């Protein structure tokens, strides 16, 4: 295979890897769980394709494994933080409902207009 074609393929795969990384970060930050699931699948596929395209001699010095581990660890940590925040907010809403539920719902729904 032509060396320039291999370099071009690797460049395309590197761009796809970077794009998949950005999409995963965006979905996690947005707390878009379904989007993050899809983005993580695309990211894993991009990592696999890039890794398989790398010559054996470049794999030992490639930053791909450390970047992938770093991003996936960050995504996991952010997801756990978001889950804990949601649980805290749910607990606050439950307490508010218990303390104010009878007063808030006694009058029923009122629509002005």
C-alpha positions in Angstrom: 0.0 0.0 0.0 1.2 3.5 -0.7 2.7 5.2 2.3 0.8 8.5 1.6 -2.5 6.7 1.4 -1.8 5.1 4.8 -0.9 8.5 6.3 -4.1 9.9 4.8 -6.2 7.1 6.3 -4.6 7.6 9.7 -5.2 11.3 9.5 -8.9 10.6 8.7 -9.2 8.2 11.5 -7.5 10.7 13.9 -10.0 13.3 12.9 -12.9 10.8 13.4 -11.4 10.0 16.9 -11.2 13.6 17.8 -14.8 14.3 16.6 -16.1 11.2 18.5 -14.3 12.5 21.6 -15.9 15.9 21.3 -19.4 14.4 20.8 -19.0 12.2 23.9 -17.9 15.1 26.0 -20.8 17.2 24.8 -23.3 14.5 25.5 -22.0 13.9 29.0 -21.9 17.6 29.9 -25.4 18.0 28.6 -26.5 15.0 30.8 -27.9 13.5 27.6 -27.7 9.9 28.7 -29.1 8.3 25.5 -26.8 10.6 23.5 -23.8 9.7 25.7 -24.5 6.0 25.2 -24.6 6.4 21.4 -21.5 8.7 21.5 -19.6 6.3 23.6 -20.3 3.5 21.1 -19.0 5.7 18.3 -16.0 6.7 20.4 -15.1 3.1 21.1 -15.4 2.3 17.4 -13.2 5.2 16.5 -10.6 4.2 19.0 -10.6 0.6 17.7 -10.3 1.7 14.1 -7.5 4.2 14.8 -5.6 1.6 16.9 -5.9 -1.1 14.3 -4.6 1.3 11.6 -1.5 2.2 13.6 1.6 0.2 12.7 2.9 -2.0 15.4 6.0 0.2 15.8 3.8 3.3 16.6 1.5 1.6 19.1 4.0 1.6 21.9 4.4 5.4 21.8 0.8 6.2 20.8 -1.1 8.5 23.1 -4.4 6.8 22.0 -4.7 4.4 25.0 -4.0 7.1 27.6 -6.4 9.6 25.9 -9.1 7.0 25.7 -8.7 6.0 29.4 -8.6 9.6 30.5 -11.8 10.5 28.6 -13.7 7.4 29.7 -12.6 8.0 33.3 -13.8 11.6 33.1 -17.1 10.6 31.5 -17.7 8.0 34.3 -16.8 10.6 37.0 -19.1 13.2 35.5 -21.9 10.7 35.1 -21.6 9.7 38.8 -21.6 13.4 39.9 -24.7 14.1 37.8 -26.4 11.0 39.2 -25.6 12.2 42.8 -26.8 15.7 42.0 -30.1 14.4 40.6 -30.5 12.2 43.7 -30.0 15.2 45.9 -32.5 17.3 43.9 -35.0 14.4 44.1 -34.6 14.2 47.9 -35.2 18.0 48.2 -38.3 17.7 46.1 -39.6 14.8 48.2 -39.1 16.8 51.4 -40.8 19.8 49.9 -43.7 17.7 48.8 -44.0 16.2 52.3 -43.8 19.6 54.1 -45.8 21.6 51.6 -47.8 19.0 49.7 -51.1 19.5 51.5 -51.0 23.3 51.1 -49.8 23.3 47.5 -52.3 20.7 46.2 -55.3 21.6 48.3 -56.4 24.3 46.0 -56.0 22.3 42.9 -54.7 23.6 39.6 -55.4 27.2 38.8 -55.1 28.7 35.4 -55.1 32.5 34.9 -55.9 34.0 31.6 
